[in-house]
Amino acid sequence: MDLDLMITSFPKLLNATLITLKLLSVSLVLGLFLGLFFAILRLNKNPFINKFAYGYSYIFRGTPLLVQIFIIYFGLGQIEYLRSSFLWVVLKEPYWCAIIAFALNTGAYTSEILRSAFQTIKPGFIEAGKSLGIQSKIIFYKIQVPIAIRQSLPAYGNEIILMLKGTSLASTVTLMDLTGVAKYIISTTFKPVEVFIVAGGIYLFMTFLIHNLIKFLEKKYSY
């Protein structure tokens, strides 16, 4: 076991962790908005809208994240129209292609988490709001959404952790995130065990922080 390599590689891997955290945070924010939007569509009684939202969820939950990244990064670049459009400014960058793939993927899972949470809300909450003369839109945004988010915290916490580990796939499209830098160090030192132990330890520590943050929020907002 080369302890010197583990010590010297730690600062490099720690710097690369910033890229991982950026990928995670941006993807989660975009994915949360997508998830909420498609969860609302799933609750719509219009069959066309409902099926459209279900199709989005089914496709992105039913295919591997790696395949989604490759299709967005390599596949969209094969379309000549996109290469000559303003979208190419974004799609030619591996960083944004990874963000798009991660956001669409986590958005699909988040939509199912929120949909389930919405469906578990007791009708009495809504009826109480209506009896007070509160408009349906206000009931939805002020009562249903906060309750759904509160109830979905445990499941969403798992999704955050899965997404954190999923960001390691960004290295497949040349991004130098935590896993990408670990691979580069291994390619120059030929000592994968030591480097991946350090990288795995950093991932484990971030998972520990996320897990405890979710537990704290669950206790704080429990009722």
C-alpha positions as CSV (number, residue, x, y, z in Angstrom):
1,M,0.0,0.0,0.0
2,D,1.6,3.3,-1.2
3,L,0.6,5.7,1.6
4,D,2.7,8.5,0.0
5,L,0.6,8.3,-3.2
6,M,-2.6,8.4,-1.2
7,I,-1.5,11.5,0.7
8,T,-0.2,13.3,-2.4
9,S,-3.3,12.4,-4.5
10,F,-5.8,13.6,-1.8
11,P,-5.5,17.4,-2.6
12,K,-5.9,16.8,-6.3
13,L,-9.0,14.6,-5.7
14,L,-10.4,17.1,-3.2
15,N,-10.1,19.9,-5.8
16,A,-11.9,17.7,-8.3
17,T,-14.7,17.2,-5.8
18,L,-15.7,20.8,-6.5
19,I,-16.6,19.8,-10.0
20,T,-18.6,16.8,-8.7
21,L,-20.5,19.0,-6.3
22,K,-21.3,21.5,-9.0
23,L,-22.6,18.8,-11.3
24,L,-24.7,17.4,-8.4
25,S,-26.1,20.7,-7.2
26,V,-27.1,22.1,-10.6
27,S,-28.6,18.8,-11.7
28,L,-30.6,18.5,-8.5
29,V,-32.0,22.0,-8.8
30,L,-33.0,21.5,-12.4
31,G,-34.2,18.0,-11.7
32,L,-36.4,19.2,-8.8
33,F,-38.2,21.7,-11.1
34,L,-38.6,19.0,-13.8
35,G,-39.8,16.5,-11.2
36,L,-42.4,18.9,-9.7
37,F,-43.6,19.9,-13.2
38,F,-44.0,16.3,-14.4
39,A,-45.5,15.2,-11.0
40,I,-48.2,17.8,-11.6
41,L,-48.8,16.5,-15.1
42,R,-49.0,12.9,-13.8
43,L,-51.8,14.0,-11.5
44,N,-53.7,15.6,-14.4
45,K,-56.9,13.8,-15.4
46,N,-56.3,14.5,-19.1
47,P,-55.1,11.1,-20.4
48,F,-52.8,12.7,-23.1
49,I,-51.0,14.8,-20.5
50,N,-50.9,12.0,-18.1
51,K,-49.4,9.5,-20.6
52,F,-46.9,12.1,-21.8
53,A,-45.6,12.6,-18.3
54,Y,-45.6,8.9,-17.7
55,G,-43.6,8.3,-20.9
56,Y,-40.9,10.7,-19.8
57,S,-40.6,9.0,-16.4
58,Y,-40.7,5.5,-18.0
59,I,-37.9,6.3,-20.5
60,F,-35.5,7.9,-18.2
61,R,-36.0,5.5,-15.3
62,G,-36.0,2.5,-17.7
63,T,-32.7,3.2,-19.4
64,P,-29.2,3.4,-17.9
65,L,-27.8,6.8,-17.1
66,L,-24.6,6.0,-19.0
67,V,-26.6,5.4,-22.2
68,Q,-28.5,8.7,-21.7
69,I,-25.2,10.6,-21.3
70,F,-23.8,9.0,-24.5
71,I,-26.9,9.7,-26.5
72,I,-26.9,13.4,-25.4
73,Y,-23.1,13.9,-25.8
74,F,-22.3,11.8,-28.8
75,G,-25.8,11.2,-30.4
76,L,-27.1,14.8,-30.6
77,G,-23.8,15.9,-32.2
78,Q,-24.6,13.7,-35.2
79,I,-27.6,15.8,-36.0
80,E,-26.5,18.5,-38.5
81,Y,-29.4,20.8,-37.6
82,L,-28.3,21.0,-34.0
83,R,-24.7,21.7,-34.9
84,S,-25.8,24.7,-36.9
85,S,-28.2,26.0,-34.3
86,F,-27.8,28.1,-31.2
87,L,-28.2,25.0,-29.1
88,W,-24.8,23.8,-30.2
89,V,-23.2,26.4,-27.9
90,V,-24.5,24.3,-25.0
91,L,-24.5,20.8,-26.6
92,K,-20.8,20.9,-27.6
93,E,-19.7,21.2,-24.0
94,P,-19.4,17.9,-22.1
95,Y,-20.2,19.8,-18.8
96,W,-23.6,20.9,-20.0
97,C,-24.3,17.6,-21.7
98,A,-23.7,15.8,-18.4
99,I,-25.9,18.3,-16.6
100,I,-28.7,17.8,-19.1
101,A,-28.5,14.0,-18.7
102,F,-28.3,14.1,-14.9
103,A,-31.2,16.6,-14.7
104,L,-33.5,14.6,-17.0
105,N,-32.6,11.4,-15.1
106,T,-33.1,12.7,-11.6
107,G,-36.2,14.7,-12.7
108,A,-37.8,11.4,-13.8
109,Y,-37.2,9.8,-10.4
110,T,-38.2,12.9,-8.5
111,S,-41.4,13.2,-10.4
112,E,-42.4,9.7,-9.2
113,I,-41.3,10.5,-5.6
114,L,-43.4,13.7,-5.6
115,R,-46.4,12.1,-7.3
116,S,-46.5,9.4,-4.7
117,A,-46.2,12.1,-2.0
118,F,-49.1,14.1,-3.5
119,Q,-51.3,11.0,-3.6
120,T,-50.7,10.3,0.1
121,I,-52.0,13.7,1.2
122,K,-55.2,13.3,3.2
123,P,-58.2,14.9,1.4
124,G,-59.1,16.6,4.7
125,F,-56.3,19.1,4.2
126,I,-57.7,20.2,0.9
127,E,-61.2,20.2,2.1
128,A,-60.3,22.3,5.1
129,G,-58.7,24.9,2.8
130,K,-61.7,25.0,0.6
131,S,-64.0,25.4,3.5
132,L,-62.1,28.5,4.5
133,G,-62.6,29.9,1.0
134,I,-59.0,29.5,-0.1
135,Q,-58.4,29.3,-3.9
136,S,-57.4,25.9,-5.3
137,K,-54.1,27.3,-6.6
138,I,-53.2,28.7,-3.2
139,I,-54.1,25.4,-1.6
140,F,-51.9,23.5,-4.0
141,Y,-48.8,25.8,-3.6
142,K,-49.2,26.6,0.1
143,I,-50.5,23.4,1.4
144,Q,-50.1,20.4,-0.9
145,V,-46.6,21.2,-2.2
146,P,-45.0,21.8,1.3
147,I,-46.6,18.6,2.6
148,A,-45.5,16.6,-0.4
149,I,-41.9,17.8,-0.1
150,R,-41.9,17.0,3.6
151,Q,-43.3,13.5,3.0
152,S,-40.9,12.8,0.2
153,L,-37.7,13.7,2.1
154,P,-36.6,10.2,2.9
155,A,-37.0,8.9,-0.6
156,Y,-35.6,12.1,-2.1
157,G,-32.5,11.8,0.2
158,N,-31.8,8.4,-1.4
159,E,-32.2,10.0,-4.8
160,I,-29.6,12.6,-3.9
161,I,-27.2,10.0,-2.8
162,L,-27.8,7.9,-6.0
163,M,-27.3,11.0,-8.1
164,L,-24.0,11.8,-6.3
165,K,-22.7,8.4,-7.2
166,G,-24.1,8.8,-10.7
167,T,-22.0,11.9,-11.3
168,S,-19.0,9.6,-11.5
169,L,-20.2,8.8,-15.1
170,A,-19.3,12.3,-16.1
171,S,-15.7,11.1,-16.5
172,T,-16.8,9.1,-19.5
173,V,-17.3,12.3,-21.5
174,T,-13.9,13.7,-20.6
175,L,-15.0,15.7,-17.5
176,M,-12.3,15.9,-14.8
177,D,-14.6,15.3,-11.8
178,L,-13.6,13.2,-8.8
179,T,-13.6,10.0,-10.7
180,G,-12.1,11.5,-13.8
181,V,-9.1,12.9,-11.8
182,A,-8.8,9.5,-10.1
183,K,-8.6,7.8,-13.4
184,Y,-5.9,10.2,-14.6
185,I,-3.8,9.7,-11.5
186,I,-4.1,5.9,-12.0
187,S,-3.0,6.2,-15.7
188,T,0.2,7.8,-14.6
189,T,1.0,5.8,-11.4
190,F,-0.6,2.4,-12.3
191,K,-1.8,2.0,-8.7
192,P,-5.6,1.9,-8.8
193,V,-6.2,0.6,-5.3
194,E,-4.7,3.4,-3.4
195,V,-6.2,6.1,-5.6
196,F,-9.7,4.6,-5.6
197,I,-9.6,4.1,-1.8
198,V,-9.0,7.9,-1.4
199,A,-11.7,8.7,-4.0
200,G,-14.1,6.3,-2.4
201,G,-13.5,7.8,1.0
202,I,-14.4,11.2,-0.3
203,Y,-17.6,9.9,-1.9
204,L,-18.4,8.1,1.4
205,F,-17.9,11.3,3.4
206,M,-20.2,13.3,1.1
207,T,-22.8,10.5,1.4
208,F,-22.5,10.7,5.2
209,L,-23.1,14.5,5.1
210,I,-26.1,14.2,2.8
211,H,-27.6,11.3,4.9
212,N,-27.3,13.3,8.1
213,L,-28.6,16.5,6.5
214,I,-31.8,14.6,5.3
215,K,-32.2,13.1,8.8
216,F,-32.0,16.6,10.3
217,L,-34.5,18.0,7.9
218,E,-36.9,15.0,8.6
219,K,-36.8,15.7,12.3
220,K,-37.1,19.4,11.9
221,Y,-40.1,19.3,9.6
222,S,-41.8,16.2,11.1
223,Y,-45.3,16.7,12.5
